[in-house]
Amino acid sequence: MNPISNPYMPAAGLPPSVLVGREALRERVRIGIARLREGRSAKSVLMVGLCGVGKTVLLQQMRSDAEGEGAYTLCIGNPEQRSLPALLAPQLRQVLLRLSQTEAAQDTARRALSALAGFTKALEGPFNGRLIDLNFDTEAAGLADQSQVEVGPTTLLEHACLAAKQAGSAVVLFIDEFHCIEATQLSGLIVVLHRCAQSRLPIIVVGAGLPQLRGRVGNAKAYAERLFDYPAIGPLSEVEAALAIVQPAAQDGVAFEAEAVDLIVEKTRGYPFFLQAWASHAWDAASTSPISLADVERAWTPAIVALDEHFFRAYFDRLTQTEKQYLRAMADLGPGPHRSGEIADRQGRRVQAVAPLRNGLIGKGLIWSPGHGDTAFTVPFFDEFMQRIMPCDDRRVVS
């Protein structure tokens, strides 16, 4: 097949030509935004799921949906060890500039733009490089004279929401890798959202992250659970996965043999990223339509090589040698979840001795705890990758 016409997108965050299986959640967010625009309440949505289930792609599609409905959107891609207000500032400026063109919101938007200009200057001065709390005090930051916005523990985000309310619209804040938000920043964001909810200001957060974000949000503020829903994003069903393979090819007049589709669905377990990767290599391996079972089987090895080099390796290279040994021992037990004691036993160590190591790997996003004392990979098929890249490694570590 012509590689230039290959319709599959096996790269992190790239939207596929056909997005299937997420319609209900997209509609859920759309209804929430519509409720806000009518002055009603709506819960923020934090999507949780493993790597490779398409959270980033879905987040991008939801942003496109929201903008199509006339909402004002902001989007943060990776907040790890970065100031959330500093990330928001340039996008807030764009939103406020748009709102300042609306007569009903003009005054509020312009006052907020004035404060934002001072805030940006502060970021370039004594606050440069610091993690600044979103609970931003204009007077404490020395911006009261420049802003004309009432001083006190208020935020620029709140004023943007007020302007959006005056304009008959809503603000939607999209945050990917939500689990990476620093604790103080997360607490500040929750405070702002709570105040906005109390003031009936139209804002909703739509976030995505690994499963551990549930615990992080719950630990940040006692009332946080009332602000968020946590829909789980899992693999596609067999029917949905088959459609994700067949429909993009059909748009170019190319078909798949049923057995070829079944094999990809079975081996990838419906995880969208892996499905896209194998389907892409099957396309390149095929010479004519329909793409056959033999084409798909021939594409297996190059697909695995590409995944190892360009996907799994990015996680592996962040690990210390001790962490690699821990994950290699875990891989011997299969995809999981596994009891922490089983992994420690595999290394000939005590659970207490490997607890800091396990916590560090949770912090790096490689594993998570689906239940007390349980451990599972956050990256599907990482157990198989560890066995390939460390086939003869000694998993026993001397304490």
N, C-alpha and C positions, 0 to 999 in steps of 0.2 A: 504494500500500500504506500501511497505517497506520504512521506513523513511530514511534509509541509502542511498536509491536511489533517494531521493527527488531532482529533478533537479532545483528547484527554489531558488533564492538567495536574500531573503528579508533583506539585510543589506546594510548600506550606503557605496557606493563605490565599492561593490563587483560586478564583471561583471556577467551578466546572461549567461546561456549556449548558448542562442541564442539572438543576438542583432538585432532588427528589427527597421525599420522606420527612420534610420539616415544616409542612404546611400548617399544621395545627399550632405549633409554637409561634410561627410568624403571625398567625391570626390572633393569637393571645396577646402579643405585644401591640399589634395594631389596635385592638380593642382598648387596651390600657391607655394608649396615646389619645384615642378618640374620647375616652372618658375624661381625661385631663382637660381637653379642649372645651368640654362642656361644663367644666368647673367641678367635676366629681373626682373622687380619689382613685388611685391605682397603685398597686404594689410594684416595686422594682423587681427585676428578674435577673437572677444570677444563674446562668447555665453551667452545669458541672458535667465533666466527662473526661475520659482519657485522651491522651494525645492521638491525633489521627482520626477523630470522629467528625471533624469538620466544624468545630466551634468558631474558628476565625472566619471561615467562609460564611457561616450563618450570620455572624455578627455584621459582616459587611452587607449582606443582603438585607438584613433588618434595617440598617442605616439607610440604604437606598429606598426601602419601603417607607420609612418615616419621612424622608425628605419628599417623597412623592405625595405624602399626605399633608405637606405644608409645615411640618415640625422643624424646629431649629436644632441641629445636631452638632455634637462635639464627639471626637473619637480619640482615645488614647490607646496606643498599641502595646507598649511594654513599660509599665511604671516601676520596674524593679530599681531600687536605690536611687530614685529620681524624685524631685519635688513635684507633687501632683499639681499645686497651683501654677508652677512654672510651665508645666506641660499644657495646662488649660489656658493660660494667658493668651497665646496667639489665636487660639480657636474662639475664645470668648470675644476677642476683638472683632473677628469676622461676624460672629452672631450679632453683637451689639451694633456693628455698622449696618447690618441688614435691618435690624429692628429700628434703628434711628431714621430709616426711610419711611417708617409707618407712622402716620400722624398721631395715632392714639398712644404710641409707646415712645415717641420722639424724646420727650424731656427726660424720662427715666433712663433711656438708653444713652443719651448724651452725658448725663451725670456719671453713669457707670463707666463710660469710655474715659472720662476725665480721671476717675479713680484708677482705672486700669493703666493709664499712662504713668501715673505715679508709682503704681505697684511694679510695673516693668522696670522703672528706673531703680527702684529698691532692689530688685533682683540682680541688677548689674553692679550694685554697690555692696553694702555690708552683708546682704543676704546671699551673695553669690556663692553657689556651691552647697548651700545648706538645704536640708529638708524642711521646708516651711509648712506649718500646719495649715490646712484649708480653712480652719476657723480663724480667718484673717481679720485683724483689728486695724483699721485704717489709722486711728490715732496713735496706737503703739508703734506703727511702722513709719510715723512721721508724714502721713499723706493727707491729714485732715484738711490742710489749707489748699491742697491741690484738687481735692475730689468733689467737694460740695455734697457728697453723699453723707448721710448722718453717720457720725462716728459711733464706735462701740463694737461689740463682738458680732459684727455682721460680715457678709461675704459678697464678693462681686458676683458669684454664681447666683445668689439669692436675687440680686438686682436684675440680672439677666432674666430670671424666671418671672419677676414682677413685670418687666417689659413685655415678655412673651404673653403673659396673661392679659395685659392691656391690649395686645395685638390680636387676641383671640386664638392664640396658638399655645404651643408647649415646647419645653426644652427636653431633649433626650440625650443623655450622656452615655456613650458606649465605651466600655473599658475591657480590653482583652488582657489575658494573663492577670486576672483580678487577684489571684492568690499571691501575686508578687508585691502588692501594695504594702509599703512599710507600715508598721502597727500604728504609729502616731498619725500618719496620713489617713489611714483607714478610719480611725476613730474620729478624726476631724470631718471626713466626708459623711460619716453616719450622723454626726451632730447636725451638719448642714441639711441633710435630707430630712431629718426629724423636724427641724424648724420649718422647712418648706412645707412639710405635710401639715404641721399645725397651723400654718398661715394659708393653707389651701393654695399654694403656689404650684403651677403645673410643671413638675419635673419628674422624670422617671430615669432610673439607671438600668441599662441593659448590659450585663457583664458576662464574661465567660472565663472559666478557669478550671484547674484540676480539682478533684473531689475534696481535697483538704480545705478549700476555701470556706466550706460550711462552718467548720470549727473556728477558723480565724475570724470570721465575721461575728459569730456568736460570742466569742471571747472579747471582742472589741468594745461592745456596749450591750448592756442588759436588755435594752429594748430593740436591738437590731433585728431580732427574729420577726418582729411585727412589720418591718419595712420591706422584707425580701421574700420572694419565692425562689425555690431552687430546683427547677426542672432538670432532670437528668437527660443528657444527650448520649445515646448509645449507638451501637452499630445499626446499620440499616437492616430491615427485615429482608428475607430472601427475595420477596417480590420487588421491594424497593431497590435492593442491590442490583437485581437483574435489569431493572429499568435504567439505572444509572450507567450500566454497561451498554445496553442496546440502543437507547434513545440518542445519545450523541453520535454514534456511528450511523444511525438511520438518517440523521439530518444530512449526511453526505452520501446517502444511497448505498451504505455498506451494511451488511447483515452479519450476525454471529450464528454459528451452529448452537443449538440448545445445549449440547454437551459441553461446549466450550464455556458458555456462560455459567453453567452449573459448577464447573471446576473452579472458576475464578471466585464465585460467591462462596463456595465451600472453603477454599484455602485462605481467603482473606477474612472470613467470618463476618463479612458485611462492613468492615471498617472502610470508610470512604477513601481515605488517603491511599491505602494499600490497594484498594480496588482500582483506583485511577492509575496507579503505577503499573500494575500488571496488565491492565487493559491497554495502556499506552505501548508497552513493549510487545504485546500481542499484535497490535496494529502494525508496528514496524516490522514484525516477523512475517506477516502474511503477505502474499503476493497478489491474491485475488479475493473477492467476496464470494461466498461468506467466509469469515474468519473461522478456521476449523479448530477442533480439539487439538490436532497436531501443532497448529500455530501457537496455541496457548501453552502447550507443554514445552515447546521450543523456547518460548519467551520467559519461562520460569527462571532459568539461571541468570540471564542478564538483568532481570527485574530484581533478583535478590542481591546481585553485585551492586546495582545502582542504589538500592535501599541501604545496604551496609555502608557504602561510601558517602552518600549524600544525606542520609537521614539518621540512622542509628549512630554513626560515627560522631556526629555533632554532640550527642549526649555522652558517649563514651569518653571523648577527649576532655571532658570537664571533671573526670573522676581522678582521685588519687589512687595509688596502687592498692592501698588497703580497702578502699571503697570498691574497686574492681573485684577484689577477691571475695568481698561480702556478696556482691551481686552474682558472681560466678557460682558461689555456693547456693545461693537462692535459685539460680537458674537450673541447677541439678534437680530441684524439687518440682519443676514445671512452672506453668504460668501463674499459679497461685489463685487465691491468697494462701499464705502459709503462716503457721504459728512462728512467732519470733524465736521461740525456743528451738524449733526444728532447724532454723537457719544457723543459730549459734552452735547447735550440736554438730551440724555438718562441718563446721570449722574447728570443732574441738574447743570451743570457748563457752564461757558463761554468758547468760543473757545480759547480766548487768554490765559486763565488760564491753559488749558491742552496742549497748544502748546509745551512747553518744554518736557512734558511727551511723546507726539507723536514723537518728534524729537529723544528722547532717544530710543524709540522702533524701529524707523527706523535704528538708529545706531546699535542696537542689531540684526538687520536682521529679526525681527518678522513681520514688516509691511513695505509697500512702498507706494509711491504716484504715481498712474498711470496717474494722471492729477492734475492740480492745485486745491487744496482743497479736493482732493479725497484720500481715505485711503483704502488699501486692505491688506489682509493677504499674507505673502510670503509662508506660509505653507498651502497646500491644506487641507481642512477638519479641520482646527484648530478651526473654529467656533463651530463645533460639539463637538470637544474634550473639549473646554472650558465649554460648557453647561453640559457635563458629569462630569467634575471634580469639577465644581462649580455650582451645580444644584440650590442652594437656596441662592446664594450670593447676598448681597445688592449692586447693582451697583451705587447707588446714593452716591456721596461723598460730604461732607459738605465743602464748600470753606473756 
